[in-house]
Structure formats: structure tokens, C-alpha cells
Amino acid sequence: MNNFARVEGFLGQNALAQLASKRVAIVGLGSGGGFVALTLAMSGVGHFVLIDNDTIESVNVVRHVADQRYVGMPKVQAVADLIKHRNPQAEVQPVVGRLEDHLDKLAGVDLVIVGIDGERPKYAINTACRAAGQVAIYAGVYERGEGGDVVIIRPATDGPCYACWAERLREDIANALPGETELDYGMIGPDGTIAAEPGLWLHVTRVAAAQADMALNELLVGQPIHRTFPGNTVILANGEMEIFEGMVVPPYSAQWIDIPRNPHCLVCGDQLAEESLSLDDLVGGANTEESEEVKQEQQETNTDAAE
């Protein structure tokens, strides 16, 4: 019996065969990353590298694909088992540990899916993917599940790297007072990390479903079913939300934007700093040392992007 007959009927035989050959790395197997991993396996993706250092706790099971049977088990092993139950032909490599200790596991994958909150590992992924020319898709859920965003970063194009994307989209949010931010991210810590109050799992999975769908689309490049999206970033509203100042969108709506590359970015800019920067510098906002002229140029570009 062909378990993927309906998937093949929708995608096409050649597209399904292409997905079966693809290798995807998923970093972070929490409520969002676990959902993305299982969704891609159920869509026909054939090879996975799963990286996470956390274990399933009893409090996780109401917000995770893994249930009580997996309590005490590393998240990567729990999700790997669930994948094999849905797609027995899938090849899954679970890696228990921190990403920083296993960056070599990203080598040779076709796509990197980022399902973590911390900015430090995101910058590490950004650096690794830029060096290898790998596409990465990042997602974040806003405070109390109000909404979220998904961005695809393609280092081989003239688009942004994750560092300048985050700077443009989340500029000044960490230090702003309530009501003074343009993009309503809720609470963001000093390191730029979105606060871990993502509401219900259904709020998380709406953002994760968009991330999974964007990933699937990227893996289907060259197939007739592949789509061209209107931007590199989609912002999703679960409830009524003010995305930009004066732009209030109703529940379940989405807004596409295209964040441009920052030519002055300290990671991918045209003139990189003479001294290499640490991750602490990048996470802490080293770009605040730029000249007033450069800041003004960035502000004008941000305005254009928002419009």
C-alpha cells in the first residue's frame, strides 16, 4: 500500500521523488520545530538531521507533538520516533546537544530549519549557512501567541543575512517603551530574543505551519508546484494586531514584506569591519557604533520596506 498516494496526487510523482531525496536539518525540536519536522516527514521529505539538547517534560506534552510516552526522552529522539511511525522510509539522525558543538552536522543538508528562540545560536547558524551557501528558514512567535513571523534567508542572493534582517525588522524594540515600537513584538529581551510566552500550541503551530510550508516550497524548486512568494518575510496575526504603526490587521491575517540587505551589516556588508566581531558584539547590537549618516540611511530604507 502506498501511504503517500494522496500526497503524490497533490504534489506529483516527480515532486514527491524530489522530496524523498532531500536532506533537512532542524535546529530546535520544541513546540514549533517538532511540528515542522513531523509535517515535513508526512509530506514526503526523506532525510532529517535533528539537533536539540533538551528533553521532554510532562509540562511539554500539551504543547508538543510528543506525548506522555516520551517524557524523560531527548526531544530529538522522541521526534525521530514519531517521524519513523509516519514515514518509515525516512532517514533520521538525532543529535543530542547544543548546536554550537555540532555545526558540522549542517554540512551537506539542502535546507536548515531554525526553531529556537535564542539569538546567539541564530547568529551561529547564520555564519555557518553563509559560509556554505545554505538556505535557512527562521520563525518566531510573539508574546502570548499574538502572532509571529517567518523569514527565508538565501545567502547566494543579494538579500539580507539573518543579522541584518533582525536588525531591520526588530530595530529598537529591545529598549523601547510599551506603545513606542513600530512592529509589535511584545516583550523582547536585551539580546533580541522573543519572550517565551507563546500562548497555546494552536498559536505556535499556525506560525510553524507557515514555516513548514515555506520549507516544503523551497525543497520543490524546479517542480511545477513550486510557488514564488511576494517577499522574504511573512508576519502572521493570530489575533487583532498592530503590525506597523497605524496598520492594524484582523485575526488570522498575514502581511508579506521584503526586508532588504543592509550594505553596512557587520556580517554581510560591503565593507566588513577590520576586526572580527564576537557573537556577543553581534547580539548586543555592535551596529550602534555606526555613524549618524549611516543610521539615517538605514532609517530611510526601513521606511521604504514598511511601505
Residue pairs with C-beta under 8 A, 6 or more apart in sequence:
2 8
3 87
4 16
4 44
7 16
7 42
7 43
7 44
8 16
8 44
11 19
11 43
11 44
11 220
11 223
11 225
12 223
12 224
12 225
14 223
15 220
15 223
15 224
15 225
16 44
18 219
18 220
18 222
18 223
19 43
19 44
19 45
19 46
19 216
19 219
19 220
20 44
20 45
20 46
20 89
21 46
21 47
22 45
22 46
22 47
22 110
22 111
22 219
23 46
23 47
23 48
23 49
23 108
23 109
23 110
24 40
24 45
24 47
24 48
24 49
24 109
24 110
24 111
24 112
24 113
24 215
24 219
25 48
25 49
25 50
25 51
25 105
25 106
25 109
25 111
25 112
25 113
26 33
26 36
26 37
26 48
26 49
26 50
26 51
26 113
26 115
27 33
27 51
27 52
27 99
27 112
27 113
27 114
27 115
27 116
27 121
27 125
28 51
28 52
28 114
28 115
28 116
28 117
29 37
29 50
29 51
29 52
29 54
29 75
29 76
29 78
29 79
29 115
30 52
30 54
30 60
30 64
30 75
30 115
30 116
31 60
31 63
31 64
31 198
31 201
31 204
31 205
31 208
32 115
32 139
32 141
32 204
32 205
32 207
32 208
32 211
33 52
33 113
33 115
33 116
33 208
34 64
34 65
34 66
34 75
34 78
34 79
34 82
34 115
35 65
35 204
35 205
35 208
35 209
35 212
36 113
36 115
36 208
36 211
36 212
36 215
37 48
37 50
37 65
37 79
37 83
37 113
38 65
38 79
38 82
38 83
38 86
39 208
39 209
39 212
40 48
40 113
40 212
40 215
40 216
41 48
41 83
41 86
41 87
41 90
42 86
42 87
43 212
43 216
44 87
45 90
45 216
45 219
46 87
46 89
46 90
46 91
47 90
47 91
47 92
48 80
48 83
48 90
48 91
48 92
48 93
49 93
49 95
49 105
49 106
49 109
50 76
50 79
50 80
50 92
50 93
50 94
50 95
51 76
51 95
51 97
51 99
51 102
51 105
52 74
52 75
52 76
52 95
52 96
53 74
53 96
53 97
53 98
54 74
54 75
55 72
55 73
55 74
55 75
56 64
56 66
56 70
56 71
56 72
56 73
56 74
56 75
56 78
57 71
58 68
58 71
60 66
60 71
61 67
61 68
61 70
61 71
62 201
63 200
63 201
63 204
64 75
64 201
65 79
65 82
66 73
66 75
66 78
66 79
66 82
70 78
70 81
74 94
74 96
76 94
76 95
76 96
77 94
77 96
79 94
80 92
80 94
83 90
83 92
84 90
84 92
93 105
95 102
95 105
98 121
99 116
99 121
99 124
99 125
100 121
100 124
103 124
103 128
106 112
106 125
106 128
106 129
106 132
106 134
107 132
109 134
110 134
110 135
110 219
111 134
111 135
111 136
111 137
111 215
111 218
111 219
112 125
112 129
112 134
112 135
112 136
112 137
113 136
113 137
113 211
113 215
114 122
114 125
114 136
114 137
114 138
114 139
115 139
115 208
115 211
116 122
117 140
117 193
117 194
117 196
118 191
118 193
119 166
119 191
119 192
119 193
119 283
120 191
120 279
120 283
122 138
122 162
122 166
123 162
123 163
123 267
123 279
123 282
123 283
124 279
125 136
125 162
126 136
126 153
126 161
126 162
126 163
126 267
127 267
128 134
129 135
129 136
129 153
129 155
130 155
130 161
130 267
130 268
133 155
133 156
134 155
135 152
135 153
135 154
135 155
135 218
136 152
136 153
136 162
137 150
137 151
137 152
137 153
137 211
137 214
137 215
137 218
138 150
138 151
138 153
138 162
139 148
139 149
139 150
139 151
139 207
139 208
139 210
139 211
140 148
140 149
140 194
140 207
141 147
141 148
141 194
141 198
141 199
141 203
141 204
141 207
142 148
142 184
142 185
142 186
142 194
142 198
143 185
143 186
143 187
143 194
143 195
143 197
143 198
144 186
144 197
144 198
144 199
145 198
145 199
145 200
145 203
145 204
145 238
146 184
146 186
146 199
146 203
146 237
146 238
146 239
146 241
147 184
147 207
147 235
147 236
147 237
147 238
147 239
147 241
147 243
148 203
148 204
148 206
148 207
148 210
148 235
148 236
148 238
149 169
149 207
149 233
149 234
149 235
149 236
150 207
150 210
150 211
150 214
150 233
150 234
150 236
151 162
151 165
151 169
151 232
151 233
151 234
151 259
152 214
152 218
152 229
152 232
153 159
153 160
153 161
153 162
153 165
153 232
154 232
155 161
155 268
158 261
159 232
159 259
159 260
159 261
160 168
160 232
160 259
160 260
160 261
160 262
160 265
160 268
161 261
161 265
161 267
161 268
163 265
163 266
163 267
163 268
163 282
164 261
164 262
164 265
164 267
164 268
164 269
165 232
165 233
165 259
166 192
167 262
167 265
167 285
167 287
168 259
168 260
168 262
168 298
168 301
168 302
168 305
169 183
169 233
169 259
170 183
170 185
170 188
170 192
171 298
171 302
172 181
173 181
173 183
173 185
173 188
173 192
174 188
174 189
174 190
174 191
174 192
174 285
175 190
182 244
182 245
182 306
183 235
183 243
183 244
184 241
184 242
184 243
185 194
186 194
186 195
186 197
187 194
187 195
187 197
188 194
188 195
189 195
190 284
191 283
191 284
192 283
192 285
198 204
199 238
203 238
206 236
206 238
207 236
210 234
210 236
210 254
214 229
214 234
217 226
217 227
217 229
220 226
229 256
230 256
230 258
231 256
231 257
231 258
231 259
232 258
232 259
233 256
233 257
233 258
233 259
234 254
234 255
234 256
234 257
235 243
235 254
235 255
235 256
235 257
236 253
236 254
237 243
237 249
237 250
237 251
237 252
237 253
237 254
237 255
238 251
238 252
239 251
240 248
240 249
240 250
240 251
241 248
241 249
242 248
242 249
243 249
243 255
244 306
247 255
249 255
257 305
257 306
258 305
259 305
260 301
260 304
260 305
261 268
262 268
262 269
262 298
262 301
263 269
263 270
264 270
264 271
264 287
264 290
264 294
264 297
264 298
265 287
266 272
266 273
266 277
266 281
266 282
266 286
266 287
267 282
277 286
290 298
